[in-house]
Amino acid sequence: MSYFITMINVCIVEDELEQANLLKSYIDKYSDIKNQQFSVHYLPDGIDLVDDYSGQFDIILLDIQMKHLDGMAAAEKIRKVDPDVVIIFITSTVQYAVQGYSVDALGYVLKPVPYAQFEQLFDKAIVRVQARQKHVYVKVSVDDKQIKLDCDNIYYIESQRNNVIIHCKEQDYVTSGPLKRFDEMLLNHGFSKCHNAYLINLSYVEAVQKEEVILTSGVVLPISRARKKEFMAALTEDIL
């Protein structure tokens, strides 16, 4: 799980070592001026980024033109597992940069990179990262991939045999393991069990009537007699 932290993880993906060193020096300069801590990683190609990506970075400085896997293709793959990481493209020509909007890039800087433009974009990136760090995330293994999910987007989590189904706004995700693991992680973050098989995000509870919990999405879930008192107490506390 991720909580608000001061350290920001940045990855420079650039096949020109000179450019990578320049960007690293800019981050060091920015760190000194703004009093912000960074952990900086370097990768020489887009393929190195996507091979073992699990949502570990907050900001990615991504060269568009690289030998094995270009930055645009790498960004498309990254977006499938991490919709929130801030992507800034580093490019030699504007024509490649405009494609960045299709992968929700924050922006781009043209080589040779001027510090003033870098600082301006990094200011925006930091604001976005710090807003996101106030959220709670869970990392789950889905089809042998690690996916980072923002808990604000989860309606409820369901136990089904040996699997857990995470019902989100965009889609559902199936992962192995007991519901108890999520219960322990999310108990103090606005989630509560209404039943042994269901863990609900209390923000999406529209009503409770008799033996049912109605969610804002229209889903109706059972509430067990054994769980009702504890669930109602959690719901009252969440509203207050």
Salt bridges, closest charged atoms under 4 A:
GLU14 OE1 - LYS111 NZ 3.25
GLU16 OE2 - LYS111 NZ 3.41
ASP28 OD1 - LYS24 NZ 2.98
ASP58 OD1 - ARG132 NH2 3.04
ASP63 OD1 - LYS111 NZ 3.36
ASP82 OD2 - LYS148 NZ 3.69
GLU119 OE2 - LYS34 NZ 3.94
ASP123 OD1 - LYS34 NZ 3.24
ASP150 OD2 - HIS135 ND1 2.72
ASP152 OD2 - HIS135 ND1 3.47
GLU158 OE1 - HIS167 NE2 2.83
ASP172 OD2 - HIS167 ND1 3.26
ASP183 OD2 - LYS193 NZ 3.96
